[in-house]
Each structure stands twice: as structure tokens, then as C-alpha cells.
Amino acid sequence: AYFRQAGRLLALAQLTGLSDLHHENIVPTAAGPVAIDLETLFTPPQEAPADPELQPVLDSVLHVGLLPVLVVDREGAGWFDPSGLGHDPGARAAPAWRYVNTDAMVPRSAGRRGATGSRPAAPLAEHLPDLLAGYREAWRAWREPARRVRLAAELASCRGLVRRRIVRP
């Protein structure tokens, strides 16, 4: 049930432009993951001008931040998974930044990392059918005419809300 609900959340995030569902913005509950800190709702699609080969990632569900992803540090000394579903708090301290969300933003050392060459276990892989089922359920539900009308009205009521883009490595 947890991963089925995670699939629904993933679909909702993709639909609404929500893109900041890393481990610190997900609260696990018995009913499934709950997203907090929703300031990135309704963010327009992002372009990767300096790195065009990343555009397929930005156009996919991976930009949401919920699915596991290994990020290798610049020195190649290790990895971490900042995602909402794959983060292992014992593997590494969260990446640290100075001057966050300014033009001067730079990474700084944040302590222990997972060793290069070793990879964390992938518990999500065991629950992939449930995640996909929840994702499909959500998209099917939103295609129903009555729900489409209701969803459009709900989304229209959010026009004018302040939003901000979050830059992640």
C-alpha cells in the first residue's frame, strides 16, 4: 500500500510540476509517503541549457526527486541518494551547500559518503509493480471526464500563487 500511494504521489507531482520530493520533504506514514514543503508546485518545465543530454531526465518523472538516483560527487570519491524513496540515512550525510539559491552557490564537504564502487540496496525494486500500479491508477482517474473538470477547477484556483525553482545537483 505504501508504494502504491508513492506511485500516486509521483503521478500527482508530475502533473503539477512538483519537483522537490527529496528525503527531507517526504514524511513516511502508514498510508504512504506524504509530501511537505510544496513551494515548487506548478513550476514550469525546466531546460538544461548547459547540458542538453540531461533534458530527457528533466522531462521525465526523475525530476520530481522521489525516485532513487545515485549522485556521484565531483571528485568521484563517493555517492549519495537524496531521493524521497531511496535515501539511506546511514550511507552518507546530506550534501551541504554554501550560499544556497544565489549565484554564489557552491558545494562544500558534508562528511561521510558511500564508497565508490559499492552501491546501496534497492528496496524500491521489490515494490516496483505496486509503484507502477499506483502511478497508472492516478493517471487513469484524472482522465475521467468528471475528474478532469474538477481537477481543472482546482488547478485554476491556484493561479497567481508564488512558486520558486529549486536547483539540485
Summary of the structure (lengths in Angstrom):
residues: 169
radius of gyration: 17.1
end to end distance: 30.6
largest distance: 52.1
contacts: 446
relative contact order: 0.21
helix: 36%
strand: 14%
